[in-house]
Amino acid sequence: MKKSLMWMLTVVMSITFVALLYFQIMYLENMVKMRQEQFTEGVMRSLNTTSEFLEKQETLYFLEQDVNIIESSLYDSYGSTGDADLKYSVENPDGTVTKYTLSSEVETAKPKGISFPSPIQKVGARYGTMQEVIRSQYLYQKGLLNEVILSILRDSSTRPVMERADSTVIRNCLTAELANNGVTVPFNFAVLNSRNDMVYATEGYSPSAKDIYSIPLFTNTDANYTLCVEFPTKNTYLFKSVRFIIPTLAFTVILLVIFIYTLILAFRQKNLAEMKTDFINNMTHELKTPISTISLAGQMLSDPSIRKSSSSLTHLSEVIVDETKRLRFQVEKVLQLSVLDKTGSTLKFTDVNANSIIYNVVNTFKLKVEKQGGTLDTRLDALDADVNVDEMQFTNVIFNLLDNALKYMKEDEEPHLEIITTNLPGNRLEIRVADNGIGIKREDAKHIFEKFYRVSTGNRHDVKGFGLGLAYVKKMIEAFGGTISVESEFGKGSVFIITLPLVSEN
C-alpha cells in the first residue's frame, strides 16, 4: 500500500472518530443539562407547594384559635347568665351595622329576631325569609374570616418561627412533594431569617454547598424567612440517569485507541519493510564484492604466467585471505540477526574481567585505526571490573562500537577514538567509547538502536553495514543486565555509554 493512500485513510478515519466522539459528548452534555433542568423544576415545584402548605397551616391555626375563642365566649355567657345567646355585629356594604344574636342551641343556631317561615306562609314570604337567613349567616361567616385575617396580619409576626415552620412538617411535606415530582434524592434543609442567619438546620446541611435551592416563606406577612434545600448526592443522581451513555463513549475511545495502535503498527511494518529492503540491497553488495574479488583472484591463479611469479602469487594469496576475512565478517554480521531473536538460549554467562577483554580488543583493533592515520587511547581506570557476561558476545559488543566509531569518521580529519572504564556508585561499571567523527543528528539518535536502521538509507555505500550493529549491541547489553545510551553532537562526535552490574552486586 502506498504511503499517500495510508495517509488519506488515516485522515478520513481520524475525522470520523473525532466527529463521532464530538457528537457523543454533545449528546451526553445535552442529556445532563436536560436532567439538570428537570431536577431543578421538580425541586422548585416542591418548594412552592411546601411554602403554600405552611401558609395554609398557619391560616388553619388562626381559624382554630378564633373558633376556640367563640366557643369559650359561648361557654362563659351560658355559664354566667344562663342564656346561651352570643351577640355580635357585622358591618354591611352600605356602611350600616347590623347586630345579631347567636343561640347556643345547636338545632336552632340562628340570629335572634329572625324566625324561619312556617309551612302555612305564602311562597313569596317564605322565600324572602330564607334569603334573610342566608344573608345573615353569610355576613356572620364573613365577619369571622375578617377577624381571622386581621389576626394573621397582627399576630403572625410575633409567633415563633419554630411553630410556624416546624422542621418535621417541612421534612414530611418536602419528602412527599419531591417524590411526587420524581426526585428521590436525600436532602438537607435550613430556615434563614431576613439577615441570612440560620434559624435552624438539619444535620448535614452545608451552607457552602454549590447548588442550594431556596424559596421565601410567609410572603403575605411581615416575616422574612427563607427555606433553603441542598442535595449532597445530586451529581451522583444526575450521573446515574445518563450512565447508559458512558459505555458507548468508552467503546468509541477503545476503538480509537485500537485504530491508532493499528495505524502505528502499519507504519512501523512499512518502515521495517523498507529497512529490510535496504538491508537486502546492502547485504547483496557487501557479499558480492569479496566474492567477486576472490573469484577474480582464482581466475588469475589459473594463468600459467601468474603462477611463475612468486610476487604475484603472494599478492593474490593476500587478497584472497583479506577478502575471505571480510566475507566471514559480513556473514557474522548477518548471523547476529538470529542472535537478536533468541538471546536467552544462546548466551553462556561467565565471570570475566571487562578491562582484560577491552585490552585485547583494543590491541587487535588499534592496527586498523592506525592504518587510517588515527589513534586509539585506552584508560582502564576501573579498579573493579569483574562482570557476569557472555565473553564472546561482550567482545563483539566492544568491537562493534569501535568499528562503528571508525566507520563514521570525518574524511578531512584523522580519527581519534577513546575507551574509558570507571567504577560508579552502586557497584556499577561504566564503559565509554568516544570518537571525533561526524556525530549523530538528534532525529537519528532516537532510532539508531533499532534493527535495520541506518543513518544513510537506500542503496548507498558511502557507509557500509546492515543496520544491525547497534541493535545487536543494545540487545546484548540489556541481556547482561546493563544499559546503553548515546551522547552526540552533529559534526563533533559521539560518546556511547555502557553501564553493567559488577559481580559483587550479584
C-alpha positions in Angstrom: 0.0 0.0 0.0 1.3 3.4 -0.9 2.1 5.9 1.8 -0.2 8.5 0.3 -3.1 6.1 0.4 -2.3 5.2 4.0 -2.2 8.8 5.0 -5.5 9.5 3.2 -7.2 6.6 5.1 -5.7 7.8 8.3 -7.1 11.4 7.8 -10.5 10.1 6.9 -10.7 7.6 9.8 -9.4 10.3 12.3 -12.0 12.8 11.2 -14.7 10.1 11.5 -13.6 9.1 15.0 -13.3 12.8 16.2 -16.8 13.6 14.8 -18.3 10.5 16.5 -16.7 11.4 19.8 -17.8 15.0 19.4 -21.5 14.1 18.8 -21.5 11.6 21.7 -20.0 14.2 24.1 -22.5 16.8 22.9 -25.4 14.3 23.4 -24.1 13.5 26.8 -23.8 17.1 27.7 -27.4 17.9 26.5 -28.7 14.9 28.4 -27.1 16.1 31.6 -28.4 19.6 31.0 -31.9 18.3 30.4 -31.8 16.2 33.6 -30.5 19.2 35.5 -33.4 21.3 34.3 -35.9 18.6 35.1 -34.4 18.2 38.6 -34.5 22.0 39.2 -38.0 22.2 38.0 -39.2 19.4 40.3 -37.4 20.8 43.3 -38.8 24.3 42.8 -42.3 22.9 42.3 -41.9 21.0 45.6 -40.7 24.1 47.4 -43.6 26.2 46.2 -46.1 23.5 47.4 -44.3 23.3 50.7 -44.4 27.1 51.2 -48.2 27.1 50.3 -48.8 24.3 52.7 -47.1 26.2 55.6 -49.2 29.2 54.9 -52.4 27.1 54.9 -51.3 25.5 58.1 -50.9 29.0 59.6 -54.3 30.0 58.4 -55.8 26.8 59.9 -54.1 27.6 63.2 -55.7 31.1 63.5 -59.1 29.7 62.4 -58.9 27.2 65.2 -57.8 29.9 67.6 -60.9 32.0 66.7 -63.2 29.1 66.9 -61.9 28.3 70.3 -62.5 32.0 71.3 -66.1 31.8 70.1 -66.7 28.5 71.9 -65.1 30.0 75.1 -67.3 33.0 74.8 -70.4 30.9 74.4 -69.5 28.8 77.5 -68.8 31.9 79.6 -72.1 33.5 78.5 -74.1 30.4 79.2 -72.4 29.7 82.5 -72.8 33.2 83.9 -76.3 34.3 82.8 -77.9 31.0 81.9 -78.6 32.5 78.5 -76.7 30.8 75.7 -77.0 33.6 73.2 -73.9 35.4 71.7 -74.3 38.9 70.4 -72.2 40.2 67.6 -72.3 42.9 64.9 -71.4 42.9 61.2 -70.8 45.9 59.0 -72.9 45.9 55.9 -71.7 47.0 52.4 -73.6 50.3 52.7 -71.9 51.2 55.9 -74.7 50.4 58.3 -74.1 47.9 61.2 -76.4 45.0 61.8 -76.5 43.3 65.2 -77.1 39.6 65.6 -77.5 37.1 68.4 -76.2 33.6 68.1 -78.1 31.0 70.0 -76.2 28.2 71.7 -78.8 25.6 70.8 -77.3 23.6 68.0 -80.6 22.8 66.4 -81.7 26.4 66.2 -78.4 28.2 65.8 -79.6 31.4 64.1 -79.6 35.1 64.9 -82.3 36.3 67.3 -85.1 38.3 65.9 -85.2 36.2 62.7 -87.8 33.4 62.6 -87.9 30.7 60.0 -91.0 30.7 57.8 -93.9 28.4 58.8 -95.3 26.0 56.4 -98.6 27.9 56.1 -96.8 31.1 54.9 -97.1 32.1 51.4 -94.3 31.1 49.0 -93.1 34.7 48.5 -92.9 35.3 52.2 -91.1 32.1 52.8 -88.6 32.9 50.1 -87.9 36.3 51.4 -87.4 35.0 54.9 -85.0 32.3 53.7 -82.9 34.9 51.9 -82.7 37.0 55.0 -81.5 33.9 57.0 -78.8 33.0 54.4 -77.7 36.7 54.2 -77.3 36.8 58.0 -75.3 33.6 58.0 -73.0 34.9 55.2 -72.4 38.1 57.0 -71.6 36.2 60.1 -69.0 34.0 58.3 -67.5 37.0 56.6 -67.1 38.7 59.9 -65.3 35.6 61.2 -63.0 35.5 58.2 -62.2 39.2 58.6 -61.3 38.5 62.2 -59.0 35.6 61.1 -57.3 37.8 58.5 -56.7 40.6 61.0 -55.3 38.1 63.5 -52.9 36.7 60.9 -51.7 40.2 60.0 -51.5 41.3 63.6 -50.2 38.2 65.4 -48.3 36.1 62.9 -45.1 38.1 63.0 -44.9 37.6 66.8 -45.4 33.9 66.6 -42.2 31.8 67.0 -40.8 30.6 63.7 -40.3 27.1 65.1 -44.1 26.9 65.5 -44.9 28.5 62.1 -42.3 26.3 60.2 -41.9 23.1 62.1 -38.9 21.0 60.9 -40.8 17.7 61.0 -43.7 19.2 59.0 -41.3 20.6 56.4 -39.4 17.4 56.1 -42.5 15.3 55.6 -44.1 17.7 53.2 -40.8 18.0 51.1 -40.3 14.3 51.0 -43.8 13.7 49.7 -43.7 16.5 47.2 -40.2 15.6 45.9 -41.4 12.0 45.5 -44.5 13.2 43.6 -42.2 15.2 41.2 -39.9 12.2 40.6 -37.0 13.4 42.8 -36.0 10.7 45.2 -32.7 12.1 46.5 -31.6 12.6 50.1 -31.8 16.3 51.1 -30.9 18.6 53.9 -32.6 22.0 54.6 -32.4 25.1 56.7 -34.5 28.1 57.6 -32.9 31.6 57.4 -34.1 34.9 58.7 -34.0 38.3 56.9 -30.3 38.7 57.7 -29.5 35.3 56.2 -28.7 34.0 59.7 -29.5 30.4 60.2 -32.6 29.9 62.4 -32.2 26.1 62.4 -30.9 23.5 60.0 -31.0 19.7 59.7 -27.9 17.6 60.4 -25.5 17.6 57.4 -26.7 20.9 55.9 -23.8 22.8 54.3 -24.4 26.5 53.7 -21.3 26.5 51.3 -22.8 23.8 49.0 -22.6 24.6 45.3 -26.3 24.1 44.4 -28.8 25.4 47.1 -32.4 25.8 46.2 -34.3 28.4 48.2 -37.8 29.9 48.4 -39.3 32.7 50.7 -41.8 31.7 53.4 -44.9 33.6 54.6 -44.7 36.2 51.8 -48.0 37.7 52.8 -46.8 38.7 56.2 -44.1 40.9 57.7 -41.9 37.9 58.5 -38.9 37.4 56.1 -37.9 33.8 56.2 -36.3 31.6 53.6 -36.3 27.9 53.2 -33.1 26.5 51.7 -32.6 22.9 50.5 -29.4 21.2 49.3 -28.9 17.7 47.8 -25.5 16.2 48.7 -25.8 13.3 46.2 -27.3 15.4 43.3 -24.3 14.9 41.0 -24.4 11.1 41.6 -28.2 11.1 40.9 -27.7 13.0 37.6 -24.8 10.8 36.6 -26.9 7.6 37.2 -29.6 9.0 34.9 -27.2 9.2 32.0 -24.9 6.4 32.8 -26.1 4.3 29.9 -24.3 6.7 27.5 -20.9 6.2 29.2 -20.3 2.6 27.9 -20.9 3.8 24.3 -18.4 6.6 24.8 -15.9 4.2 26.4 -16.3 1.7 23.4 -15.6 4.6 21.0 -12.5 5.6 22.8 -11.3 1.9 22.8 -11.9 1.7 19.1 -10.0 4.9 18.6 -7.0 3.6 20.7 -7.0 0.3 18.7 -7.2 2.3 15.5 -4.2 4.5 16.5 -2.3 1.4 17.6 -3.0 -0.4 14.4 -2.0 2.6 12.4 1.3 2.9 14.3 1.9 -0.8 13.7 1.1 -0.4 10.0 3.6 2.5 9.6 6.2 0.5 11.6 5.8 -2.5 9.4 6.1 -0.3 6.3 9.3 1.2 7.7 10.5 -2.2 8.6 9.8 -3.5 5.1 11.7 -0.5 3.7 14.6 -1.2 6.1 14.7 -4.9 5.2 14.8 -3.9 1.5 17.8 -1.6 2.3 19.3 -4.5 4.3 19.0 -6.9 1.4 20.4 -4.4 -1.1 23.4 -3.6 1.2 23.9 -7.3 2.1 23.9 -8.2 -1.6 26.5 -5.5 -2.3 28.6 -6.3 0.8 28.7 -10.1 0.0 29.1 -9.6 -3.8 32.3 -7.5 -3.6 34.5 -10.0 -1.7 33.1 -13.0 -3.7 33.9 -11.2 -6.9 37.4 -10.4 -5.8 38.0 -14.0 -4.7 36.6 -15.3 -7.9 38.9 -12.9 -9.9 41.9 -14.0 -7.9 41.1 -17.6 -8.5 40.9 -17.0 -12.3 44.2 -15.2 -12.2 45.8 -18.2 -10.4 44.9 -20.4 -13.3 47.0 -18.2 -15.6 50.4 -20.0 -16.1 52.3 -16.7 -16.2 51.0 -15.7 -12.8 51.9 -19.0 -11.2 55.6 -18.5 -12.4 55.8 -15.2 -10.5 56.2 -15.6 -6.7 55.4 -11.9 -6.0 52.1 -12.3 -7.9 51.2 -15.4 -6.1 52.0 -13.8 -2.7 49.8 -10.8 -3.6 46.9 -12.9 -4.8 47.1 -15.1 -1.7 47.0 -12.0 0.5 44.0 -10.7 -1.5 42.2 -14.0 -1.1 42.9 -14.1 2.7 41.8 -10.5 3.2 38.6 -10.9 1.2 37.9 -14.1 3.0 38.2 -12.4 6.3 35.9 -9.6 5.0 33.4 -12.1 3.8 33.5 -14.0 7.1 33.0 -10.7 9.0 29.9 -9.9 6.9 28.5 -13.4 7.4 28.9 -12.9 11.1 27.0 -9.7 10.9 24.1 -11.5 9.2 24.2 -14.2 11.9 23.8 -11.6 14.5 20.2 -11.2 13.2 19.3 -14.6 14.6 21.1 -13.9 17.8 18.8 -10.9 18.3 15.7 -13.1 18.2 16.9 -15.9 20.5 19.3 -14.3 23.0 18.4 -16.3 26.1 19.1 -19.7 24.6 22.5 -18.8 23.1 24.3 -16.9 25.9 26.8 -18.6 28.2 27.4 -16.4 31.2 30.7 -16.4 32.9 32.6 -14.0 35.3 35.2 -12.1 33.3 37.3 -9.0 33.8 36.0 -6.3 31.4 39.3 -4.5 31.4 41.1 -7.6 30.1 38.6 -8.1 27.3 38.7 -4.4 26.3 42.5 -4.5 26.4 42.6 -7.5 24.0 40.1 -5.9 21.6 42.0 -2.6 21.6 45.3 -4.4 20.7 43.6 -6.0 17.8 41.7 -3.0 16.6 44.5 -0.5 17.1 46.2 -1.6 13.9 43.1 -0.8 11.9 42.8 2.6 13.4 46.5 3.4 12.8 46.1 2.3 9.2 43.6 5.1 8.8 46.1 7.5 10.4 44.3 7.8 13.7 44.8 6.9 17.3 43.0 4.8 19.9 43.6 5.7 23.5 42.6 3.4 26.4 42.1 4.5 30.1 41.1 1.4 32.1 40.5 3.3 35.4 38.0 0.9 36.9 39.6 -0.9 39.9 36.8 -3.5 40.0 35.8 -4.6 36.5 34.5 -8.2 37.1 31.2 -8.7 35.3 29.0 -11.6 34.5 28.6 -11.7 30.7 28.9 -13.9 27.7 32.6 -13.4 26.9 32.3 -13.9 23.1 29.2 -11.6 22.8 30.8 -9.0 25.1 33.9 -9.0 22.9 31.7 -8.5 19.8 29.9 -5.6 21.6 33.2 -3.7 22.2 34.4 -4.5 18.6 31.1 -3.3 17.1 31.3 0.1 19.0 34.9 0.7 17.9 34.1 -0.4 14.3 31.1 1.9 14.2 33.2 4.8 15.5 35.8 4.3 12.8 33.2 3.8 10.1 31.7 7.2 10.7 34.9 9.2 10.9 35.4 12.5 9.1 37.0 12.5 5.7 39.2 15.6 6.4 40.3 14.7 9.9 42.2 11.9 11.4 40.1 9.6 13.6 40.7 9.7 17.4 39.0 7.0 19.4 39.0 6.7 23.2 37.7 4.0 25.5 37.4 4.5 29.3 36.3 2.4 32.2 35.3 3.7 35.6 33.5 2.5 38.7 30.1 4.1 39.6 28.3 4.2 42.9 26.1 1.2 43.5 28.6 -1.4 42.2 28.3 -0.4 38.6 30.9 -0.4 35.8 30.8 2.3 33.2 32.4 1.9 29.8 32.7 5.0 27.5 33.5 4.7 23.8 34.1 8.2 22.3 35.1 9.4 18.9 35.6 12.6 16.9 33.5 11.5 14.0 30.6 13.1 12.1 28.2 12.7 15.1 24.6 11.9 15.0 21.6 14.1 14.4 19.0 14.4 17.1 16.3 12.8 15.0 18.6 9.9 14.1 19.8 9.4 17.7 16.2 8.2 18.7 16.4 5.3 16.2 20.0 4.2 16.0 19.4 1.2 18.3 16.5 -0.1 16.1 17.0 -3.2 14.0 18.0 -2.4 10.3 18.1 1.3 11.0 20.9 3.1 9.2 21.6 6.8 9.2 22.4 6.5 5.4 19.5 4.6 3.9 18.8 3.2 0.5 21.3 1.5 -1.8 24.1 3.9 -0.8 27.5 2.5 0.0 29.4 5.5 1.4 28.9 3.8 4.7 29.0 0.0 4.8 26.8 -2.1 7.0 23.4 -3.7 7.5 21.9 -1.6 10.3 22.3 -4.5 12.8 25.4 -3.4 14.8 23.9 -1.0 17.4 20.7 -3.0 17.6 22.8 -6.1 18.5 24.9 -4.1 21.0 21.7 -2.8 22.8 20.2 -6.3 22.9 23.4 -7.8 24.4 23.9 -5.1 27.0 20.3 -5.5 28.2 20.7 -9.2 28.3 23.7 -8.6 30.6 21.5 -6.5 32.9 23.0 -3.2 31.8 22.1 -0.1 29.9 23.5 1.8 26.9 22.9 5.4 25.8 24.5 7.9 23.4 25.6 11.5 23.8 26.2 13.1 20.4 26.5 16.4 18.7 26.3 16.5 15.0 29.7 17.4 13.5 31.7 16.9 16.7 31.5 13.2 17.5 29.7 10.8 19.7 30.0 9.0 23.1 28.4 5.6 23.8 28.0 4.9 27.5 27.5 1.4 28.8 26.8 0.6 32.4 27.0 -3.0 33.8 26.4 -4.5 37.2 29.5 -5.8 38.9 29.8 -9.4 40.1 29.9 -8.3 43.7 26.4 -6.9 43.3 25.1 -10.2 42.1 
